[in-house]
Amino acid sequence: MQLPYPIRIISLVLAATIGGYFLTSAVIIFLSAIVPMDKPDAIVASSLFSYAIYTAAVIWIFVVRDSKRAWLGMLIPTLMFGGAGLLISRMAS
C-alpha cells in the first residue's frame, strides 16, 4: 500500500529526525562501550562520530523513499547497536 505523497514525506522527515537521533545515540552508546579508553574519553571520542552518523542516516532515509523500509532501517540498527552497547557496558562494569 502506497501512502499519499504528503503523508509519505512527513513520515520520512519524522524517520530522519527521530529515527536518526535514536540511531545516532545507540551507535554512540555502542562505540563508547567498545573503545579501549577511560569512560569519559570514550564517550567524547565516540560523540565525535555523531555528526557523520546522523548525516548518513538522513541521507539514507531520503534515498530509500519508502516509509516502511525507512522506519525499519532506523529501528533495527538502533535496537541492535543500543542493545549490544548496553550489554557490553554492563558486562564491563
N, C-alpha and C positions, 0 to 999 in steps of 0.2 A: 504494500500500500504506500503510495507516494503522498507525502504531506504537501499541503498548499505552499507555494513559494514563500510568503511572509512568515508562516509558522516554521518552515524549514530553516530559514535564515535566523530567526530568533533562537531556535533550538541549537544551531551551530554556534551562535555567539555565546549562548549560555554554556555550551560544552567547552568552548575555548576559554572562557573566563573562569568558570567554576571548576570544570574538569582539569584545565591546565594548572590552576592553582593547587589543587589537591595532588595532582601527579607530581608537580614540582616539589611540594612538601614531602611526599613519600620518597622521592628519589634522594632528597637531602637527608632524610632520616636514614635511608639505606647507606648512602655514601659516608655519613658521619659514623656509622657503626662499623664499616669495614676499613676506613682509612687508619693506618697504624700511627696515630698521633695521640697526644693528650686530648681529652674530650673537648675542651673549648676550642683548641686549634683545629680539630677535625670538623667541628661544626662550622667554623668560619671558612675553612678551605672548601668544604662541600657546598656552602652557600654561594660561593663564587660562581658555581655552575648553574645557579638558578635562572639567570637571565637567558642562557643558551637553551636550557631545558624548556622553559616556558615559551620562548620564541619558536622552538622546533615543534612544540605541541600545538600552538596556534596555527602555524603554517600547515601542519599535517591535517588539522581539523578541516581547513578550508580546501585542501586538495582532495580530501575524501568525498565531500559533498553529499554524503548520506548520513542522516541524523543517527540512525541506529548504529551504524558502524563507527561513527564519531564518538558516541557515548560509550560504546563497548571498548573502543580503543583507548579511552581515558580511564574507564572503570577497572578493567582487567589489570593493566600495568600498575595502577595505583594500589590495588589490593595486593598484588604480588610484591612490589617494592616496599610498601608500607609494612606488610606482614613480615617479610624477611628482615627488614631493618629493625623492627621492634623485637623480633625473635632473637636476632644476633646481639642486639644491645642488652637484652635481658640475660642472655647466656653469658655475656662478657662481664656483667656486674657481679 
